[in-house]
Amino acid sequence: MVAAGIVMSPRNRYGDFDLVQRLTVEAVAPVQEGFDFITRSLVSVWESYVDLLDTQRENRELRSLAAELEYELNLLREDRAENLRLRKLLEFKRKEAKVMIPAQVVAWDPSKWVQTIMIDKGEEAGVGKNMAVVSYSGIVGRVIAVSSHYAKVLLILDQNSAVNSILQTSRSRAVLGGMGGSLCELKYVPPSEYVAVGEAVVTSGLSGFFPKGILLGYVKSAEQNPGELFQSILVVPAVDFSTLEEVMVILDRPGRFIPQATEPEPDEDS
């Protein structure tokens, strides 16, 4: 180009711009400056875009790793919680010194009128009707139906449940009945008996279903209503049924003979 040739001519390479060069520079330099700015901007945008893609990929990888770690952590929490529950059940079994087998809760009755659960032990495991079902906290209920591998358990919360019981401190006899909700009521306690809030209620052993002395719950409130023959007493069950997952079935019902294993007698000729 003529302008370029004028700008780069030897005669003017080290001197001041002449008029043509000055006009050329003034016209071309802003365009060149703008082009350089656009070029730098495009390069910067491209680098930012590449960095963004790398960051997004790293974020996806980190989120995936975090999800895997959270999944594994949750499994560890579940294993730890299950181990603690099973350890408490085993401690309860040793303390009670009764023939028991563990079982898992596999289903709840969906009806709000019936409070039952299904467990994964049945006739083949030695489970029979009316056997007591417990957790490490206390009485859960009793078996009301059995198949080969499963059993239905009527909870003490059910309105059809009635457990002969004793107030642990006063030794007053009563019957613990379900109310169909989260509480039970203690029936047939006369007004003359003092019942303290927080007093423990245990099985009396008289029903033929439950061994004596196993915890049922704690007194929540006790009211003496004028003209009534008995007090109105509410009991909070010892078992937290909302988190119940494992139970124990007591195979040796009161009055039921359980044959014990014996060592074989030695041969007289030996």
Secondary structure, DSSP 8 states (H G I E B T S, - for coil): -HHHHHHT-GGGSSS---HHHHHHHHHHHHHHHHHHHHHHHHHHHHHHHHHHHHHHHHHHHHHHHHHHHHHHHHHHHHHHHHHHHHHHHHHHHHHHT--EEEEEEEEE---SS--EEEES--GGGT--TT-EEE-SSSEEEEEEEE-SS-EEEEETTSTT-EEEEEETTT--EEEEEE-SSS-EEEE---TTS---TT-EEEE-S-SSSS-TT-EEEEEEEEE--TT-SS-EEEEEESS-GGG--EEEEE-S-TT------------TT-
